[in-house]
Amino acid sequence: MKSIYLLDTNIISQVTKPEPNENLLTKLELHTGTCVISSITWYELHNGIQLLPPGPKKDKLMSFLIDYVQPAFPVIPYDIHAATINGDITSRLLPQGKLTPILDTQIASIAIANNLILVTNNTKDFQIFADEFNLMLEDWTE
């Protein structure tokens, strides 16, 4: 089955909450096999876990990452195509005084480069990419 959705870091993090969003869980189940994550999201998740102090929470989250996330969601790399799109985005926005967080810009660039719909519950953070660069966005927590 073809990948259609690129899950933002906050979507994966939402699943680990004591009471995850029911709409999100339903959508994830509905779209099994069509979702991927970016190498940037993998970095953010892994880094966030590594920054936690040793203990059961850190162990549980690392197990979730390795045992659930890695086999369930293929990782799409930040490659030369995405980097080129990122350069185009940045070169258009910077002269306008519009600064965007580098990791968000990289995630958006990966989605655009691979013609994927970015699923995030922070659509406002990515709206500029939707408005000016045709990024497709969905929020599965609504």
C-alpha positions as CSV (number, residue, x, y, z in Angstrom):
1,M,0.0,0.0,0.0
2,K,1.3,3.5,-0.9
3,S,2.3,5.9,1.9
4,I,0.0,8.9,2.1
5,Y,0.5,10.4,5.5
6,L,3.6,11.8,7.2
7,L,3.0,11.9,11.0
8,D,4.4,14.8,12.9
9,T,6.2,14.2,16.1
10,N,3.3,15.5,18.2
11,I,1.1,12.8,16.7
12,I,3.4,10.0,17.9
13,S,3.8,11.6,21.3
14,Q,0.0,11.9,21.7
15,V,-0.2,8.1,21.5
16,T,1.9,7.8,24.7
17,K,-0.3,10.0,26.8
18,P,-2.3,8.4,29.6
19,E,-5.5,9.3,27.8
20,P,-4.6,9.7,24.1
21,N,-7.0,11.4,21.7
22,E,-9.7,9.0,20.6
23,N,-10.1,10.6,17.2
24,L,-6.4,10.2,16.6
25,L,-6.4,6.5,17.6
26,T,-9.3,5.8,15.3
27,K,-7.6,7.5,12.4
28,L,-4.3,5.7,13.0
29,E,-6.2,2.4,12.9
30,L,-8.1,3.4,9.8
31,H,-5.0,4.4,8.0
32,T,-2.8,1.5,9.0
33,G,-0.1,0.8,6.4
34,T,-0.3,4.3,4.8
35,C,1.5,6.3,7.5
36,V,5.2,7.1,7.7
37,I,7.4,9.4,9.9
38,S,10.3,11.5,8.9
39,S,13.9,11.1,10.0
40,I,13.4,14.4,11.7
41,T,10.6,13.0,13.8
42,W,12.7,9.9,14.6
43,Y,15.4,12.3,15.8
44,E,13.0,14.4,17.9
45,L,11.4,11.3,19.5
46,H,14.8,9.5,20.2
47,N,16.4,12.7,21.5
48,G,13.5,13.5,23.8
49,I,13.6,10.1,25.3
50,Q,17.4,10.2,25.7
51,L,17.1,13.5,27.6
52,L,14.9,11.9,30.3
53,P,16.6,10.7,33.5
54,P,17.1,6.9,33.8
55,G,14.0,5.1,35.1
56,P,10.9,3.3,34.2
57,K,9.3,6.1,32.1
58,K,12.4,6.4,29.9
59,D,12.6,2.6,29.5
60,K,8.9,2.4,28.6
61,L,9.1,5.2,26.0
62,M,12.3,3.7,24.5
63,S,10.5,0.3,24.2
64,F,7.5,2.1,22.6
65,L,9.8,3.7,20.1
66,I,11.7,0.6,19.2
67,D,8.9,-2.0,19.5
68,Y,6.0,-0.1,18.1
69,V,7.0,3.1,16.2
70,Q,9.9,1.7,14.2
71,P,8.1,-1.4,12.8
72,A,4.8,0.4,12.3
73,F,6.0,3.5,10.5
74,P,8.7,3.5,7.9
75,V,11.2,6.4,8.2
76,I,11.4,8.8,5.3
77,P,14.9,10.4,5.1
78,Y,15.7,14.1,4.8
79,D,17.3,13.6,1.3
80,I,18.6,15.9,-1.4
81,H,15.1,16.5,-2.8
82,A,13.8,17.6,0.6
83,A,16.9,19.7,1.2
84,T,16.4,21.5,-2.1
85,I,12.8,22.2,-1.3
86,N,13.9,23.4,2.2
87,G,16.4,25.8,0.6
88,D,13.7,27.1,-1.7
89,I,11.3,27.7,1.2
90,T,14.0,29.4,3.3
91,S,15.2,31.6,0.5
92,R,11.7,32.8,-0.1
93,L,10.7,33.3,3.5
94,L,13.9,34.9,5.0
95,P,13.9,38.0,2.8
96,Q,10.2,38.6,3.9
97,G,11.3,38.4,7.6
98,K,9.4,35.1,8.1
99,L,11.5,32.8,10.2
100,T,10.4,29.2,10.6
101,P,11.9,26.6,13.0
102,I,14.4,24.5,11.1
103,L,13.0,21.2,12.2
104,D,9.5,22.1,11.2
105,T,10.8,23.4,7.9
106,Q,12.6,20.1,7.3
107,I,9.5,18.1,8.2
108,A,7.4,20.2,5.8
109,S,10.0,19.8,3.1
110,I,10.0,16.0,3.4
111,A,6.2,16.0,3.1
112,I,6.2,18.2,0.1
113,A,9.1,16.3,-1.5
114,N,7.3,13.0,-1.1
115,N,3.8,14.3,-1.9
116,L,2.6,13.3,1.6
117,I,-0.1,14.8,3.7
118,L,1.4,16.1,7.0
119,V,-0.7,15.0,10.0
120,T,-0.2,17.3,13.0
121,N,-2.1,18.7,15.8
122,N,-0.1,21.9,15.5
123,T,-1.5,23.0,12.1
124,K,-0.8,26.7,13.0
125,D,3.0,25.9,13.0
126,F,2.8,24.6,9.5
127,Q,0.2,26.8,8.0
128,I,2.7,29.1,6.3
129,F,4.0,26.0,4.3
130,A,0.4,25.1,3.3
131,D,-0.4,28.7,2.3
132,E,2.8,29.4,0.3
133,F,4.2,26.0,-0.7
134,N,1.2,23.7,-1.1
135,L,1.9,21.6,1.9
136,M,-1.2,19.3,2.5
137,L,-2.2,19.3,6.2
138,E,-4.6,17.3,8.4
139,D,-5.3,17.3,12.1
140,W,-6.6,13.9,13.3
141,T,-7.2,15.1,16.9
142,E,-10.2,17.2,15.9
